[in-house]
């Protein structure tokens, strides 16, 4: 029986006295006189008023409550404010979440959505994008809280949930903030910080990361690895030597494999780490047969599979020995 049905039944029970249990406050026997009938009516009214007060008190616990319901995940769309990278859905953490939801037969912890204006039966995610994606991929209905929210309230709830779960990376968080300011959802950085209850300095760092040139972001193994404390370092480096930073970033991004760690990339971009070595390809008959990677004082030669037979490998050893002795 639904909450609504149970409340309706309880209301009827409270308002209608039991047939075989006359009120203790009502006169014991039938009253045929006018004053007697009036006393009985007053007693019943008093009892019903007391029961109504009791019911109203019980109903207060449901005031403002949002009931969870099962929705078709295909009719739930990501929020326009969401800036989660697609790669965030391919992590071991997401796969573990997906397996947990599969074993439970659905998401035990509901997501939150709001109805889409002018599109009956469809919803926009407030928070819970990963839980929604997991249910969508598993073909399971998604448990969701449905509530009408303004654009600003949606943004605030999404941000609060993301920060509580450490759900978004600093760079993704910065993209959210930049978009909210760019579209006039908040008038200024100060208003944004005040409305979200977030330190203004942290928002400023996130915005600096979001404003990094695309070449710099692409130099890192993943934009999700950018950290708040790197924001000012990178911003200052770009301001002081924009051409040098961009050139180093492009060289890093073009490396075919063996890209440095994010910390090493940061040091290279700042000019305090060894610059990435040049890679030269050797082709024979139009076919790439080897790569020579020169990195500072180190040289690495990588041959294509099958490029060297046993005989050629022996010749290579002799050539290297002769070269190194000269």
VMD Tcl script that draws the C-alpha trace (Angstrom):
set ca {
  {0.00 0.00 0.00}
  {1.45 3.41 -0.96}
  {2.10 6.21 1.54}
  {-0.82 8.11 0.06}
  {-3.21 5.16 0.51}
  {-1.99 4.51 4.05}
  {-2.51 8.14 4.99}
  {-6.01 8.14 3.48}
  {-6.95 5.03 5.48}
  {-5.48 6.49 8.66}
  {-7.44 9.70 8.11}
  {-10.67 7.71 7.79}
  {-9.82 5.72 10.93}
  {-9.11 8.85 12.89}
  {-12.17 10.78 11.76}
  {-14.77 8.01 12.03}
  {-15.26 6.63 15.54}
  {-15.53 2.80 15.75}
  {-19.13 1.59 15.61}
  {-18.90 -0.58 18.73}
  {-16.64 1.68 20.74}
  {-18.56 4.83 21.62}
  {-16.51 7.75 22.80}
  {-15.69 7.83 26.47}
  {-16.54 11.49 26.48}
  {-20.00 11.00 24.96}
  {-23.00 10.41 27.21}
  {-23.49 6.72 28.08}
  {-27.13 6.37 27.10}
  {-29.36 7.80 24.40}
  {-30.20 11.42 24.99}
  {-33.53 12.47 23.62}
  {-33.61 15.97 25.08}
  {-32.27 18.96 23.13}
  {-29.56 19.78 25.67}
  {-28.48 16.14 25.76}
  {-28.11 15.94 22.01}
  {-26.10 19.17 22.01}
  {-23.73 17.74 24.64}
  {-23.20 14.63 22.51}
  {-22.47 16.70 19.36}
  {-19.99 18.88 21.26}
  {-18.23 15.83 22.67}
  {-17.89 14.24 19.21}
  {-16.61 17.50 17.72}
  {-14.01 17.80 20.47}
  {-12.82 14.22 19.92}
  {-12.62 14.68 16.14}
  {-10.69 17.93 16.57}
  {-8.19 16.12 18.78}
  {-7.84 13.35 16.19}
  {-7.34 15.91 13.40}
  {-4.59 17.62 15.42}
  {-2.91 14.24 15.91}
  {-3.09 13.51 12.17}
  {-1.66 16.93 11.26}
  {1.22 16.35 13.65}
  {2.00 12.99 12.02}
  {1.80 14.51 8.54}
  {4.49 17.04 9.41}
  {7.16 14.36 9.08}
  {6.29 14.05 5.39}
  {6.33 17.80 4.76}
  {8.75 18.52 1.90}
  {9.71 14.88 1.52}
  {10.65 13.68 -1.96}
  {9.60 10.13 -2.75}
  {12.05 7.97 -4.74}
  {10.71 6.28 -7.86}
  {12.02 3.97 -10.55}
  {12.62 5.63 -13.92}
  {13.60 4.44 -17.37}
  {17.27 5.54 -17.61}
  {16.80 6.19 -21.35}
  {14.43 9.03 -20.41}
  {16.99 10.63 -18.09}
  {19.60 12.93 -19.63}
  {22.84 14.38 -18.29}
  {22.75 17.94 -17.01}
  {23.95 20.78 -19.20}
  {26.24 21.73 -16.30}
  {27.93 18.32 -16.05}
  {31.56 18.37 -17.16}
  {32.66 14.85 -16.31}
  {35.19 13.55 -18.83}
  {34.08 10.47 -20.76}
  {37.21 8.70 -19.57}
  {35.80 8.93 -16.04}
  {33.34 6.19 -17.01}
  {36.10 3.79 -18.00}
  {37.92 3.62 -14.69}
  {38.21 0.62 -12.35}
  {36.17 2.61 -9.81}
  {33.28 2.95 -12.26}
  {33.44 -0.75 -13.13}
  {33.33 -1.60 -9.41}
  {30.27 0.67 -8.98}
  {28.61 -0.95 -11.96}
  {29.23 -4.45 -10.54}
  {27.84 -3.36 -7.17}
  {24.65 -2.03 -8.80}
  {24.32 -5.19 -10.88}
  {24.57 -7.48 -7.86}
  {21.99 -5.37 -5.96}
  {19.59 -5.35 -8.91}
  {19.70 -1.56 -9.10}
  {21.14 1.55 -7.47}
  {20.35 1.37 -3.76}
  {21.33 5.02 -3.31}
  {19.02 7.10 -5.51}
  {20.18 9.74 -7.94}
  {18.38 13.07 -8.11}
  {16.63 14.49 -11.18}
  {14.30 17.30 -12.14}
  {11.51 17.18 -14.76}
  {12.48 18.69 -18.12}
  {10.35 21.66 -19.05}
  {8.06 20.97 -21.98}
  {9.09 17.31 -22.24}
  {6.70 15.21 -20.20}
  {8.17 11.99 -18.84}
  {11.80 13.05 -19.30}
  {14.24 14.21 -16.63}
  {17.57 15.99 -16.20}
  {20.18 14.70 -13.74}
  {20.94 16.89 -10.74}
  {23.54 14.47 -9.38}
  {24.35 10.78 -9.81}
  {25.67 10.69 -13.40}
  {27.78 7.59 -12.78}
  {24.94 5.68 -11.11}
  {22.66 6.62 -13.99}
  {25.23 5.50 -16.59}
  {25.71 2.18 -14.79}
  {21.95 1.49 -14.78}
  {21.70 2.54 -18.43}
  {24.48 0.15 -19.48}
  {23.06 -2.66 -17.35}
  {19.51 -2.18 -18.67}
  {18.14 -1.57 -15.17}
  {15.63 1.08 -14.05}
  {17.28 3.87 -12.09}
  {16.02 4.79 -8.62}
  {15.66 8.57 -8.50}
  {14.39 11.42 -6.35}
  {12.35 13.80 -8.49}
  {12.14 17.46 -7.53}
  {11.40 20.74 -9.30}
  {14.54 22.89 -9.06}
  {15.64 26.21 -10.50}
  {18.75 26.34 -12.66}
  {20.81 27.85 -9.85}
  {19.55 25.37 -7.24}
  {20.35 22.48 -9.58}
  {23.91 23.76 -10.01}
  {24.37 24.22 -6.26}
  {23.14 20.73 -5.42}
  {25.29 19.17 -8.15}
  {28.39 20.99 -6.93}
  {27.72 20.08 -3.29}
  {27.31 16.40 -4.16}
  {30.45 16.35 -6.34}
  {32.60 17.93 -3.64}
  {31.22 15.62 -0.95}
  {32.11 12.56 -3.03}
  {35.34 13.99 -4.53}
  {33.55 13.05 -7.74}
  {35.05 15.55 -10.17}
  {38.70 16.38 -10.77}
  {39.86 19.99 -10.17}
  {39.95 20.61 -13.94}
  {36.39 19.28 -14.43}
  {35.24 21.35 -11.44}
  {36.84 24.41 -13.01}
  {34.96 23.81 -16.26}
  {31.69 23.76 -14.31}
  {32.49 27.05 -12.59}
  {33.68 28.74 -15.79}
  {30.51 27.73 -17.61}
  {28.27 28.94 -14.79}
  {29.98 32.34 -14.81}
  {30.08 32.52 -18.60}
  {26.34 31.90 -18.91}
  {25.46 34.38 -16.17}
  {24.14 31.83 -13.68}
  {26.10 33.78 -11.05}
  {27.02 37.45 -11.44}
  {30.59 37.16 -10.15}
  {33.17 34.83 -8.68}
  {32.35 36.25 -5.25}
  {28.64 35.45 -5.62}
  {29.47 31.97 -6.91}
  {31.69 31.29 -3.88}
  {29.08 32.66 -1.45}
  {26.18 30.69 -2.95}
  {28.15 27.43 -3.03}
  {29.81 27.94 0.34}
  {33.21 27.34 -1.27}
  {36.47 29.15 -0.57}
  {36.98 31.86 -3.19}
  {40.65 30.90 -3.56}
  {39.81 27.30 -4.45}
  {37.34 28.43 -7.10}
  {39.99 30.77 -8.51}
  {42.48 27.88 -8.77}
  {39.90 25.66 -10.46}
  {39.14 28.43 -12.97}
  {42.87 28.82 -13.73}
  {43.06 25.12 -14.57}
  {39.96 25.36 -16.77}
  {41.51 28.31 -18.62}
  {44.77 26.51 -19.48}
  {45.48 26.34 -23.24}
  {44.31 23.11 -24.84}
  {47.91 22.28 -25.80}
  {48.97 22.37 -22.14}
  {46.05 20.18 -21.04}
  {46.81 17.67 -23.83}
  {50.43 17.37 -22.65}
  {49.31 15.53 -19.48}
  {48.45 11.81 -19.50}
  {44.95 12.87 -18.39}
  {43.36 16.23 -17.63}
  {41.85 14.58 -14.55}
  {45.36 14.46 -13.04}
  {45.76 18.26 -12.97}
  {45.92 19.46 -9.37}
  {44.79 22.66 -7.66}
  {48.29 23.53 -6.47}
  {49.60 23.48 -10.06}
  {47.19 26.19 -11.23}
  {49.29 29.24 -10.31}
  {52.58 27.57 -11.35}
  {51.29 26.84 -14.84}
  {49.48 30.15 -15.18}
  {52.62 32.11 -14.22}
  {54.81 30.02 -16.55}
  {52.48 30.69 -19.50}
  {52.41 34.40 -18.71}
  {56.23 34.60 -18.54}
  {57.05 32.34 -21.52}
  {53.93 31.49 -23.52}
  {55.74 30.31 -26.66}
  {58.20 28.11 -24.74}
  {55.49 26.44 -22.65}
  {53.25 25.79 -25.66}
  {56.16 24.38 -27.69}
  {57.15 22.00 -24.89}
  {53.50 21.03 -24.43}
  {53.14 20.15 -28.12}
  {56.29 18.01 -28.03}
  {54.92 16.12 -25.03}
  {51.51 15.64 -26.63}
  {53.10 14.28 -29.83}
  {55.07 11.56 -28.06}
  {53.79 8.23 -29.48}
  {54.30 6.31 -26.24}
  {56.08 6.36 -22.93}
  {54.66 9.76 -21.98}
  {56.14 11.08 -18.69}
  {54.09 11.10 -15.50}
  {51.93 14.13 -14.73}
  {54.51 15.43 -12.24}
  {57.28 15.07 -14.83}
  {55.12 16.84 -17.43}
  {54.60 19.71 -15.00}
  {58.37 20.05 -14.42}
  {59.06 19.97 -18.17}
  {56.43 22.63 -18.87}
  {57.83 24.82 -16.09}
  {61.33 24.43 -17.58}
  {62.79 22.74 -14.49}
  {62.79 19.20 -15.88}
  {64.52 17.57 -18.83}
  {62.74 18.39 -22.07}
  {61.27 15.46 -23.99}
  {63.75 13.98 -26.43}
  {63.39 14.16 -30.17}
  {62.16 11.05 -31.96}
  {63.48 10.29 -35.43}
  {61.98 7.55 -37.57}
  {64.13 5.49 -39.95}
  {62.29 4.26 -43.02}
  {63.41 1.73 -45.63}
  {61.45 1.43 -48.84}
  {58.75 3.67 -47.41}
  {58.29 1.44 -44.36}
  {59.15 2.55 -40.81}
  {61.84 0.16 -39.58}
  {63.23 1.90 -36.48}
  {62.93 4.87 -34.12}
  {65.82 6.78 -32.56}
  {64.82 8.53 -29.34}
  {67.41 11.07 -28.12}
  {66.68 12.30 -24.60}
  {69.47 14.44 -23.20}
  {72.56 12.22 -23.05}
  {70.57 9.02 -23.57}
  {69.79 7.44 -26.92}
  {67.28 4.65 -27.42}
  {66.85 2.79 -30.69}
  {63.68 0.78 -31.20}
  {63.35 -1.54 -34.18}
  {60.12 -2.67 -35.78}
  {59.15 -6.31 -35.26}
  {61.05 -8.52 -37.71}
  {63.39 -5.74 -38.82}
  {66.49 -7.53 -37.50}
  {67.38 -11.13 -38.27}
  {69.98 -12.99 -36.19}
  {72.65 -12.15 -38.74}
  {71.75 -8.45 -38.77}
  {71.63 -8.36 -34.99}
  {75.19 -9.65 -34.85}
  {76.29 -7.00 -37.35}
  {74.58 -4.36 -35.19}
  {76.57 -5.48 -32.16}
  {79.83 -5.18 -34.09}
  {78.88 -1.74 -35.46}
  {77.98 -0.47 -32.00}
  {81.23 -1.78 -30.54}
  {83.23 -0.10 -33.29}
  {81.26 3.16 -32.92}
  {81.69 3.31 -29.17}
  {85.45 2.62 -29.35}
  {86.14 5.40 -31.86}
}
mol new
graphics top color blue
foreach p $ca { graphics top sphere $p radius 0.5 }
foreach p [lrange $ca 0 end-1] q [lrange $ca 1 end] { graphics top cylinder $p $q radius 0.2 }
display resetview
